[in-house]
Amino acid sequence: MTPSRTLVHLDALSAEQEEFARLAADADLDRPVPDCAPWTVGDLVRHLTAIHRWAAACTALDAHAALPDDAPFEAAAAVADYPAAAAELRAALGEAARPCPTLVGPGTAAWWARRQLHETFVHRLDLAAALGVAAEVDPAVAADCIAEVVDTMQPRQVRLGRMPPPVAGVRLTSPSGSWVLGGRPVAEVAGPERALAQLVWRRTTPADPRLSVTGDRAAATALLADRLTP
């Protein structure tokens, strides 16, 4: 289930990129990023720069082509390049229906707009937390971030052998939607979209005071601690 408001991924991506760039502009690059340990702020900015350029390169390929190695993009990334990389990605995503490969097989550039939106969203929150500053969140973006883990990222982790198929599932409930992660739910975790998005990306735990857990807490905690995302 998703929020009633239609989310335009490319517009939301642009807003997330703008805020990430603003936070990074004057940041101490040596400051640690606890949610991405052992990375520093500089490492985080270079990573997102590289991933934007890698995703842009993916959109230029034939839909059935193999995805390129992202390592050369990581090696070449520089902190000062982030605004240019962000603009390059938006330009590459301008033709939403253009066929290209994705992490889950042949698709279109629109798939990458959603993926890069949530990559940027999660890392913007990582950066804000590292800098100790408040971060506003669009509930529709956070809700779609939860949905992407449920419908794309966690099933992919199972296919790649990075986690076992869940024996039981967890219902995730927010004010704007409800999703079932894994199999038949044996527990429910309820809370605001932001907290649930951070939960499925392992930036918090079910013990977070913003969240409430009913049902089999042990099963929920075990599933949510697994490698739901890369």
Summary of the structure (lengths in Angstrom):
residues: 230
radius of gyration: 17.4
end to end distance: 23.2
largest distance: 47.9
contacts: 755
relative contact order: 0.13
helix: 52%
strand: 13%
